[in-house]
Amino acid sequence: MISSHLLPALLVLVHAALIIGALVWLRRYYVRRRSLRHPGIVVQGTVVGLETDDLRWLNEYPIVRFPGPQGQWYTLRGSEKCRAGRYRKGQQVTVRYPAPAPQDFIILHGLDLLLP
């Protein structure tokens, strides 16, 4: 049994761990997106499918078809999962990718569309 004196300290530690975990996740997420913001090529793509993994049926990976730098077409699965229902088959999306590596594309949304 946890004494009543230790409970507040334990709650503070748990909250601190949650905050640190969230900050680490946000940093990893935004560092990757920022690295693709400036040097990337921006094109329009189409969601041609959605893929789920077996364990997380509430999350989906969009499969996007978009043109490459030499006119070839890529159909690739996004590396970032999203909530189910965020994208639908046939939806037009804006895609940014580094010129030498189209497989590292991201789908731009929200503030990404406003920033150069």
DRENPA-3360 file (N, C-alpha, C; in nm, 2 decimals, always signed):
BEGIN
1 = MISSHLLP = +0.08/-0.12/+0.00/+0.00/+0.00/+0.00/+0.09/+0.12/+0.00 ~ +0.06/+0.22/-0.08/+0.13/+0.35/-0.09/+0.08/+0.44/+0.02 ~ +0.18/+0.50/+0.09/+0.14/+0.59/+0.20/+0.08/+0.72/+0.14 ~ +0.00/+0.78/+0.21/-0.06/+0.91/+0.16/+0.04/+1.02/+0.14 ~ +0.16/+1.01/+0.20/+0.26/+1.11/+0.19/+0.34/+1.09/+0.05 ~ +0.34/+0.97/+0.01/+0.42/+0.94/-0.12/+0.33/+0.96/-0.24 ~ +0.20/+0.96/-0.23/+0.11/+0.97/-0.34/+0.12/+1.10/-0.42 ~ +0.13/+1.21/-0.36/+0.15/+1.34/-0.44/+0.28/+1.34/-0.51;
9 = ALLVLVHA = +0.39/+1.29/-0.45/+0.52/+1.29/-0.52/+0.51/+1.19/-0.63 ~ +0.45/+1.08/-0.62/+0.44/+0.98/-0.73/+0.36/+1.04/-0.84 ~ +0.25/+1.11/-0.81/+0.17/+1.18/-0.92/+0.25/+1.28/-0.99 ~ +0.33/+1.36/-0.92/+0.41/+1.46/-0.99/+0.51/+1.39/-1.08 ~ +0.57/+1.28/-1.04/+0.67/+1.21/-1.12/+0.60/+1.15/-1.25 ~ +0.48/+1.10/-1.23/+0.41/+1.04/-1.34/+0.37/+1.15/-1.44 ~ +0.33/+1.26/-1.40/+0.30/+1.37/-1.49/+0.42/+1.43/-1.56 ~ +0.53/+1.44/-1.48/+0.66/+1.48/-1.54/+0.70/+1.38/-1.65;
17 = ALIIGALV = +0.69/+1.25/-1.63/+0.73/+1.15/-1.73/+0.64/+1.17/-1.85 ~ +0.51/+1.19/-1.83/+0.42/+1.20/-1.95/+0.45/+1.33/-2.03 ~ +0.48/+1.44/-1.96/+0.52/+1.56/-2.03/+0.65/+1.54/-2.11 ~ +0.75/+1.48/-2.05/+0.87/+1.46/-2.12/+0.85/+1.37/-2.24 ~ +0.77/+1.26/-2.22/+0.74/+1.17/-2.33/+0.68/+1.24/-2.45 ~ +0.58/+1.33/-2.42/+0.51/+1.41/-2.52/+0.61/+1.50/-2.59 ~ +0.70/+1.57/-2.52/+0.79/+1.66/-2.58/+0.89/+1.59/-2.67 ~ +0.93/+1.47/-2.63/+1.02/+1.39/-2.71/+0.95/+1.35/-2.84;
25 = WLRRYYVR = +0.83/+1.30/-2.83/+0.75/+1.27/-2.95/+0.74/+1.38/-3.04 ~ +0.70/+1.50/-2.99/+0.68/+1.62/-3.07/+0.80/+1.66/-3.14 ~ +0.91/+1.65/-3.07/+1.04/+1.69/-3.13/+1.08/+1.60/-3.25 ~ +1.06/+1.47/-3.23/+1.09/+1.38/-3.34/+1.00/+1.40/-3.46 ~ +0.87/+1.43/-3.43/+0.77/+1.45/-3.54/+0.81/+1.57/-3.62 ~ +0.83/+1.69/-3.55/+0.85/+1.81/-3.62/+0.99/+1.82/-3.68 ~ +1.09/+1.76/-3.62/+1.22/+1.76/-3.69/+1.22/+1.69/-3.82 ~ +1.15/+1.58/-3.83/+1.13/+1.51/-3.96/+1.06/+1.60/-4.06;
33 = RRSLRHPG = +0.95/+1.66/-4.02/+0.87/+1.75/-4.11/+0.95/+1.87/-4.15 ~ +1.02/+1.93/-4.06/+1.10/+2.05/-4.09/+1.21/+2.02/-4.19 ~ +1.27/+1.90/-4.18/+1.37/+1.86/-4.27/+1.32/+1.85/-4.41 ~ +1.19/+1.82/-4.43/+1.13/+1.81/-4.56/+1.07/+1.94/-4.61 ~ +1.06/+2.04/-4.52/+0.99/+2.17/-4.56/+1.06/+2.25/-4.67 ~ +1.19/+2.27/-4.65/+1.26/+2.36/-4.75/+1.31/+2.30/-4.87 ~ +1.38/+2.18/-4.87/+1.44/+2.13/-4.99/+1.35/+2.05/-5.07 ~ +1.22/+2.03/-5.03/+1.13/+1.94/-5.10/+1.07/+1.99/-5.22;
41 = IVVQGTVV = +1.02/+1.89/-5.30/+0.94/+1.92/-5.42/+0.80/+1.90/-5.38 ~ +0.71/+2.00/-5.42/+0.57/+1.99/-5.38/+0.49/+1.96/-5.51 ~ +0.41/+1.86/-5.50/+0.32/+1.81/-5.61/+0.18/+1.78/-5.55 ~ +0.09/+1.76/-5.64/-0.04/+1.71/-5.60/-0.05/+1.56/-5.62 ~ -0.10/+1.49/-5.53/-0.12/+1.35/-5.54/-0.26/+1.31/-5.51 ~ -0.29/+1.18/-5.53/-0.42/+1.12/-5.50/-0.41/+1.00/-5.41 ~ -0.49/+1.00/-5.31/-0.50/+0.88/-5.22/-0.56/+0.77/-5.30 ~ -0.49/+0.66/-5.32/-0.54/+0.55/-5.40/-0.58/+0.43/-5.32;
49 = GLETDDLR = -0.55/+0.44/-5.19/-0.59/+0.33/-5.10/-0.55/+0.36/-4.96 ~ -0.59/+0.28/-4.86/-0.56/+0.30/-4.72/-0.53/+0.16/-4.67 ~ -0.42/+0.16/-4.59/-0.38/+0.03/-4.53/-0.37/+0.04/-4.38 ~ -0.42/-0.06/-4.31/-0.41/-0.06/-4.17/-0.32/-0.18/-4.13 ~ -0.26/-0.16/-4.01/-0.19/-0.28/-3.96/-0.28/-0.36/-3.87 ~ -0.25/-0.48/-3.85/-0.34/-0.57/-3.78/-0.37/-0.53/-3.63 ~ -0.28/-0.46/-3.57/-0.29/-0.43/-3.43/-0.37/-0.30/-3.40 ~ -0.36/-0.21/-3.50/-0.42/-0.08/-3.47/-0.52/-0.05/-3.58;
57 = WLNEYPIV = -0.64/-0.10/-3.57/-0.74/-0.08/-3.68/-0.79/+0.06/-3.68 ~ -0.77/+0.14/-3.58/-0.81/+0.28/-3.58/-0.71/+0.37/-3.65 ~ -0.60/+0.32/-3.69/-0.49/+0.40/-3.76/-0.48/+0.35/-3.90 ~ -0.46/+0.44/-3.99/-0.44/+0.40/-4.13/-0.31/+0.47/-4.19 ~ -0.26/+0.40/-4.29/-0.15/+0.46/-4.37/-0.20/+0.49/-4.51 ~ -0.20/+0.61/-4.55/-0.25/+0.64/-4.69/-0.15/+0.59/-4.79 ~ -0.21/+0.54/-4.90/-0.13/+0.50/-5.02/-0.15/+0.61/-5.12 ~ -0.05/+0.68/-5.16/-0.06/+0.80/-5.24/+0.01/+0.78/-5.38;
65 = RFPGPQGQ = -0.05/+0.82/-5.48/+0.01/+0.82/-5.62/+0.04/+0.97/-5.65 ~ +0.17/+0.99/-5.69/+0.21/+1.13/-5.72/+0.32/+1.13/-5.83 ~ +0.34/+1.24/-5.90/+0.44/+1.24/-6.01/+0.58/+1.27/-5.95 ~ +0.68/+1.20/-6.01/+0.82/+1.22/-5.97/+0.88/+1.34/-6.05 ~ +1.01/+1.37/-6.02/+1.07/+1.48/-6.09/+1.10/+1.46/-6.24 ~ +1.11/+1.34/-6.28/+1.13/+1.31/-6.43/+1.00/+1.27/-6.50 ~ +0.89/+1.29/-6.43/+0.76/+1.26/-6.50/+0.71/+1.12/-6.47 ~ +0.79/+1.03/-6.40/+0.74/+0.90/-6.36/+0.64/+0.91/-6.25;
73 = WYTLRGSE = +0.56/+0.81/-6.23/+0.46/+0.81/-6.12/+0.50/+0.72/-6.01 ~ +0.48/+0.76/-5.89/+0.51/+0.68/-5.77/+0.38/+0.65/-5.70 ~ +0.36/+0.53/-5.66/+0.25/+0.49/-5.57/+0.31/+0.43/-5.44 ~ +0.31/+0.50/-5.34/+0.38/+0.47/-5.21/+0.29/+0.48/-5.09 ~ +0.32/+0.40/-4.99/+0.25/+0.41/-4.86/+0.32/+0.51/-4.78 ~ +0.24/+0.59/-4.72/+0.29/+0.70/-4.63/+0.36/+0.63/-4.50 ~ +0.46/+0.69/-4.45/+0.53/+0.64/-4.33/+0.46/+0.68/-4.20 ~ +0.38/+0.79/-4.21/+0.31/+0.84/-4.09/+0.17/+0.79/-4.09;
81 = KCRAGRYR = +0.14/+0.72/-3.98/+0.00/+0.68/-3.96/-0.09/+0.79/-3.92 ~ -0.22/+0.78/-3.95/-0.31/+0.88/-3.92/-0.44/+0.81/-3.87 ~ -0.53/+0.90/-3.81/-0.66/+0.84/-3.76/-0.74/+0.79/-3.88 ~ -0.81/+0.68/-3.85/-0.90/+0.63/-3.96/-1.00/+0.73/-3.99 ~ -1.02/+0.74/-4.12/-1.12/+0.84/-4.17/-1.07/+0.97/-4.21 ~ -0.94/+1.00/-4.18/-0.88/+1.13/-4.21/-0.87/+1.14/-4.37 ~ -0.83/+1.04/-4.43/-0.82/+1.04/-4.58/-0.92/+0.94/-4.64 ~ -0.96/+0.96/-4.76/-1.05/+0.87/-4.83/-0.99/+0.84/-4.97;
89 = KGQQVTVR = -1.03/+0.73/-5.02/-0.98/+0.69/-5.15/-1.03/+0.80/-5.26 ~ -0.94/+0.84/-5.34/-0.97/+0.94/-5.44/-0.95/+1.09/-5.40 ~ -0.92/+1.11/-5.27/-0.89/+1.24/-5.22/-0.76/+1.30/-5.28 ~ -0.77/+1.43/-5.32/-0.65/+1.50/-5.37/-0.57/+1.55/-5.24 ~ -0.44/+1.53/-5.24/-0.36/+1.58/-5.13/-0.23/+1.65/-5.19 ~ -0.17/+1.73/-5.11/-0.05/+1.80/-5.15/+0.07/+1.72/-5.08 ~ +0.16/+1.68/-5.16/+0.28/+1.60/-5.11/+0.41/+1.68/-5.13 ~ +0.49/+1.66/-5.03/+0.63/+1.72/-5.04/+0.73/+1.60/-5.02;
97 = YPAPAPQD = +0.83/+1.60/-5.11/+0.94/+1.50/-5.09/+1.07/+1.55/-5.13 ~ +1.18/+1.50/-5.08/+1.31/+1.54/-5.12/+1.34/+1.49/-5.26 ~ +1.41/+1.57/-5.34/+1.43/+1.53/-5.48/+1.49/+1.39/-5.50 ~ +1.59/+1.36/-5.42/+1.66/+1.23/-5.44/+1.58/+1.11/-5.38 ~ +1.48/+1.14/-5.30/+1.41/+1.03/-5.23/+1.26/+1.05/-5.22 ~ +1.19/+1.02/-5.33/+1.04/+1.04/-5.32/+0.97/+0.95/-5.22 ~ +1.04/+0.84/-5.19/+0.98/+0.75/-5.09/+0.97/+0.81/-4.95 ~ +1.04/+0.92/-4.93/+1.03/+0.99/-4.80/+0.93/+1.10/-4.80;
105 = FIILHGLD = +0.83/+1.09/-4.87/+0.73/+1.20/-4.89/+0.65/+1.21/-4.76 ~ +0.59/+1.34/-4.75/+0.49/+1.36/-4.64/+0.37/+1.43/-4.71 ~ +0.26/+1.41/-4.65/+0.14/+1.48/-4.69/+0.13/+1.61/-4.61 ~ +0.12/+1.72/-4.68/+0.11/+1.85/-4.62/-0.03/+1.87/-4.58 ~ -0.05/+1.92/-4.46/-0.18/+1.96/-4.41/-0.17/+2.07/-4.30 ~ -0.27/+2.14/-4.27/-0.27/+2.24/-4.17/-0.17/+2.35/-4.20 ~ -0.09/+2.38/-4.10/+0.01/+2.48/-4.11/+0.12/+2.45/-4.21 ~ +0.14/+2.32/-4.24/+0.24/+2.29/-4.34/+0.21/+2.35/-4.48;
113 = LLLP = +0.08/+2.37/-4.51/+0.05/+2.43/-4.64/+0.08/+2.58/-4.64 ~ +0.08/+2.64/-4.52/+0.11/+2.79/-4.52/+0.25/+2.82/-4.51 ~ +0.34/+2.73/-4.46/+0.48/+2.76/-4.45/+0.55/+2.72/-4.58 ~ +0.65/+2.80/-4.62/+0.73/+2.78/-4.74/+0.81/+2.65/-4.73;
% end
